[in-house]
């Protein structure tokens, strides 16, 4: 299964409200300011003098920061949302079994009244 398909499947299981909360959180994030004096410190500390190596170091640092500050927290929220969906599915299945069992023993009019709160 492709990554895109996995992402699409996952978002089908997350509620719209949970997605809105995540998007709002991303939009409200404050990006760090550029500090010219501090930008070379990591490069100098590592003895990097080659500009391509410096670029690679900057890229790797940015990816790591993005993962720590954005991706991992969102992944955790999505995992929690998925757990909620699974719990709701389990509860729905349980209630459906109860209704099916009741249908065998109760008149149809009473079963319809029992179904209403679950619809």
Buried (B, 14 or more C-beta within 10 A) or exposed (E): EEEEEEEEEBEEBBEEEBBEEBEEEEEEEEEEEEEEEEEEEEBEEEEBEEEEEBEEBBEEEEEEEEEEEEEEBBEEBBEEBBEEBEEEEEEEEEBEEEBEEEBEEBEEEEBEEBBEEEE
